[in-house]
Amino acid sequence: MKLSIIIPVYNEKNTIGALFEKVKNVDIEKEIIIVDDCSTDGTKEILSQFTKDEIVRVLCQPKNKGKGFAIRTALQHVTGEVVIIQDADLEYDPNDYKILIKPIVDGVADVVYGSRWLMSHFRNLSCNRFRLATALLTFMANVLYNAKITDEPTCYKVFRTSMLKSLSLKCERFEFCPEVTAKLRKKGFKIYEIPIYYKPRSLKEGKKIRFKDGLAAIWTLIKYRFVD
């Protein structure tokens, strides 16, 4: 199966080069779809160098619309049977791709989440608001949707492409994660989890998610429990 890797990018000039090399070097049949969300820090100029590779497609948004909108834009161009979401920073390791897609390739799952909580190094991190938010959103997904998962807001979500395209997503910003979780569970899909490596970065280092995004994620989980 060909893996389509969707990479939403916004002002990541310090990490996108290294991340791209990591993704490109994963020995797997793949295509890389990068969506630049109207970066202003020089990221766009770096991305222009990647288009020389035949497996890479770079899409540029005319205005900043958010991660969810970028994912939905990229999904229109996906040709692989399996799709994964990859953040443009270096928090997640592309070397985990093979273990993440294996349950789908083997026919035992339609959707796989990479769980940070299943790795001891994440559980041992000093307590901070991002880890607390992860725990809260996971708890809500389990209560509202009987998801039976350990890491709802993980970036590494892997899907059969046909299944993801069937969900009629409406997200624009970081609410992609709770919306896709809610709609998957409402359709009855079981979420399979695989432990993954994770190296968090701080707000000072460029982490973009904020308190208001956490509130939006909570509201999204609640909203889609009652509407489609």
N, C-alpha and C positions, 0 to 999 in steps of 0.2 A: 504494500500500500504506500502511495505517495503521501508524505506529510506536508501540509501547508502551514507555514509558520507566519502568523500575523503579529507584526511588531508596531504598535502605536508609538509615535515618537513626538515629544514636545520639549524643546530646549535641553537636549542631552548630549551636547558636543563633547563633554568630558568622558562619556562612557560608550557612546554608540559605536565607535570604531572597534574597541576591544570586544564589545558584545557581538558585533557583526562577525568578527573573526571566529569567535567561539561557536556561533550558530553555523557558519559556513563549514567549519571543520568537523561537524558531527557527521559521521559516516552513515548516512541514511538517504534514501531517495526523498527529495524535498523540493519545495519552492519557498521563497522568502518574499513576503508581501509587506513592505514597510509603508506606513502612512504617516507622513509628516503633518502634524496638526498646527501648521503655520508657525513654525519655530522662528525665533528672532535672534538667536545667539550664535549663529553660524552652523547649526546642525544641518540645515538644508544644503549648504555647500559641501559638507562631508558626505551626505547621502548621494549627491550627484556622482560621486566616484564609484558607488556600488553598482550603478546601472550597467556597467560594462560586463557584469556577470549575467549569463543567460538565465540563471535560475532566480534572479532577483527582479522584483518589480517595485518601483518607488512611486507612490501616489502622494500628491501634495494638496492639502486642503487650502482653499482660498482664504479661510478665516478659522480661528480657533474654535472648535466645536466640542472637544472633549474625547476621552478615551473610548467611551461607548460608541459614539458616532464614528470614530476612526475604525473600530472593529467592524461595524456594520458596513462601512464603505469597502473595507478590504474583503469582506465576505462575498461581495458581488463578483470578485475576481478569482476566488479560490477554485483550483482545479483538482486538488488532491482529495483522496477519500477520507482523510483524517485531518483535523485542524487543531492547532494548539495556539494559545495566546502567550506571547512573550513580551515582558516589559523591557524597555530600552536601557534600563540600568543593569547593574551586575549583582542584584540581590539573588537571582535564581540562576541555576547552572544548566545550560543546554545539554550537558552530558547526561542529564536525566531523561532526555527524550525517549531513548530506547525502552527504558523500563516503564515509562508512562504510556506508551502506545501499545505495549505488548498485550495487555488484556483485551484491547480492541482487535488487534491483529489475530489473536487466538480465538476470538469470537465469544469471550466470556463477559464482555462489557460493551456498552455503547457510549459511555461517558466516564472519564477518569479524572479525578482531582489529585493533584500533588499535595500531600499534607505535610506541613511543617511541624505540626504537633506530634506526628509519629516519629520524629527524630529527636533524640534526647538533647541535642545541642540547642534546639529552639526552646524546649521546655526549661532549660537551665539559664536562659537569658534573664538578665535583671528585669523585673516587672516594669512595664512602661505602658503608656496609654494605647499604643498600637496593638500590643499583645492582649490587653484588656478588651479592646474593640473587637479583635478577632474572636475571643472567647464569647463575647456577647452576641455577635452576629451568628456564630455557629449555634449557640444555644437557641436563638430565635428560629433559625432554619429547622432545627430538630423538633422544636415544639410546634411550629406552625405547619410544617410540611413532612414531619416524620422522616427527615433526610438521613438520619443515622450516620452523620459525618463528623469529622474532628476539625476541619479547617474550611469554613465556607468562603472567606474572602481571599483564598489563595489565588495567585496569578495563574499558576499552571493548571488550566482547565483544558482537557482534551476531549474532542467529540468526533463522532462520525459526522462528516460534513452535511450529509442529507438531513440528519436529525437536527443539527444546529440551525440550518436554514429553515426548518419547519416551525421554529418557535415564534416567529413574528415579533422580533425584539424592537423595543422603542427607546432604549437607553441612549443617553448622550454623554454622560460623564462616567464617574466611577461606579454608578449603579448597575453597570453591566453584570457584575458578579451576583448580587442578590436577585436581579431580574432573571438571569439565566437559571439560577438555582431554583427559584420559585416555579418557573415554567416547566423545567425538566420534571420536577416532582409532581406537578399537577397533571402531567401527561403520563405519570407512572414510571418514569425511568429511574432505575437504581443507580446511585452514584458510587463508583468503585474508587477506593483511595490507595495511593502508593506513597510511601515515605520519600521525601525529597530533601536536598540540601538547600539551605537558605542562609544568606549573609545580609542582615538588615543594614540599611543606611539611615542616617538621621535627617532631620529637616535641613540642618546646616549643609549636609552633603548633597541635598537636592531632592529629598523625598517630597512628593507633591500633594499627597492626600492630606486633607485637613479635617478639623472637627465637623465642619458642615457636611463633608462628604460622608462621615459616619452617620450623621443624622439622616441624610438622604438614603443611605443604605438600609437603615432601620425602617424608614417609612416605606421603602420599596418592598421589603419583605412583608410588611403588614398589608400594604395596598393590594398586592397580587394574590394574597390569600383570599380576597373577596371579589376581585375583578380579573378579567382576562387581558 
